[in-house]
């Protein structure tokens, strides 16, 4: 959840540093003005290294804003945004006296009742990894109003002056709320939806260990029809597992689709709608493992991992909404 923070004792806004703008918008220039910092567009690692070499212990903000509200421009873009952010972080980390590194987004995270955007949302996860690996450099993640409200920009600049290791801070209309962990009561929240006998459930990465385990769970809970999807139909190779799932009472179908390809996902959903019971749920278990520490992570490795998972999730959302 989020907790409103007392900001009455915060010092004046941080002064100096560097604001790196990823995308077009009002937020990066407004933050640079409030902090009396230089504002530059994100670019090559060599160019950033030259700029960051002169930043001695001052904050560096990577600001991502812009993009459509429905995420239609995200495919192919989120991995590029994260790659640019990593270039900036690595350049800062190699400088003589690095300051704190911050991610700032515009209406990407959501408070209750809000509908956030998608552009830059991957930075919120990347920031946690940077914070775990380099806590001495990590400042935190902030999400502000996309309109660059003066009160919110000033509050963010004041907060950046003193705070460290922020999981996620939200600034709205000049008020600051911070993401906090809260214990759920045993009776709290809504009851978990139960699978239906007259519905279909789609599992991407369905022929892998996680996908097959999810299918077994669904069948055991009463799901009527389960579609296992992989980049190729591996029903024959998984025949033994599939028969066990069918023995629990579910119809099981194997299909092929590439979740990173919007057209392939649209064709898959069309096939399901045309021949099977109504689609009632999607389990997105597709993914590629190619993990590495931040210094060893390349743009190519990041794109390879994010395409089937993050961009695949968007393709599934767009194909099934409505």
Helices and strands as residue ranges (DSSP letters): E 2-4, E 18-22, H 27-35, E 38-41, H 45-52, E 60-64, H 78-93, E 101-106, H 122-133, E 138-144, H 150-162, E 166-172, E 175-179, E 200-204, H 209-220, E 225-230, H 239-246, E 251-256, H 262-275, E 279-284, G 294-296, H 299-306, I 307-311, H 312-320
